[in-house]
Amino acid sequence: MAQQFRIKKGDLVSVISGKDKGKSGQVLKVLRQDNRLIVQGVNLVKKHQKQTMAQEGGIIQKEASIHISNVAHVDPVSKKPTRIGIQFLADGRKIRVAKRSGETIES
């Protein structure tokens, strides 16, 4: 089933394996049930869209989902892929921390 994700919507991630290796983008959507993410500008596919009253028809490009194991969070300091750890503050709040630099990651 769905596990605890340390990557959230709005985070900057880098693709570490697959056809888009090396690309980075912002997380647009997290699909917890499938352990997948939709990342801006990554894993683009062409879709034949039928014309509707609200939308024009034709061939459009959109982002397809990518498995969460194929991406890594981008370190805010070094701008390189890093793992994420969890720390608890003195007041009991839980924060995410980049393992590479020790910098806190804003949620």
N, C-alpha and C positions, 0 to 999 in steps of 0.2 A: 504494500500500500504506500501511501505518501509518507515521506520522511521529513524531518526538519530541514528546511532549506536555509542556507546562510546567504543566499543570493536573493535579493528582493527587487521588485519593480523600481526602475530608475537607476539601478547600479550600473557602473561601467564595467563591462566584462570583455575578455579577450578569448578568441577561439584557439584552443590548443591542439585540436586534431580534426581531421576531416578535410573536405574540399575547400573550406574557407579559412584554413589555418593561418593565423597571423592577423586576421581582421579583428577589429574591436568595434563595439557599439553599445548602446544603452539598452537595457532590458525593458521591453514594452509590455510583456505579459508573462506571468508565471503560471504554467499548467501543472498544478501539484499532483493531480491524479495520474498523469502520464510521465512525471519526472522530466518535463521538457520546458524550454523557454522560447520566447519569440524575441529575437534581438534585432535592433534596427540596422538595416543594411547587410545582414548576414543571411545566408541560405535563401537567396532570392529565387523564386520560381515564377514562371509565366502562367497566367490563368486566362482562359477564354471567357470573358464576361458577357453575358447576354444583356442587351439594353433594357432598362426599366424606366419608369417615369422619373425616378430620382437620380439614376446613374447612367452615364453613357456607356455603350457597348464597345467591345474591342478586346485586344490583348493587353492585359495589365500585368505589372510586376508587383509581387508582394512577398513579404517575409514568411517563410515556413518555419515550423518549430525545429529546435535543435536540442539534443539530449543534454541534460545538465552536466553530465560527466565530461562533455567536450568543451566546456568553457571554464575559465578561471577568472576570479575577480582581479581588477587592475589596481595595483598598489598606488595610493594617492601621492606618494613621495617619489618613487623610482619609475613609475609608469610601466612597470613590468608585471606579469602575472604573479599572483600570490595566493596562498591559502588564507582562510579566515578562521580566527579563533574567537571564543566568547570569554568575556571577563565580567565580573560583577563589581560594581562600585560600592563604596562604603554605605550609601543609602539604599542599597539593594537593587538598583537598576542594572539591567543587563545590556552590555554594549558589544559591538563587533570590532575586532582588532585585526589589522593586517599582520600576518606572521613575518613577512619580509622586513618591514620597517618598524613595527610596533605601533604604528599610527592608528588612531581610532577612525572608524568608517561611519560617516553620518548616515542616519536612516531617514 
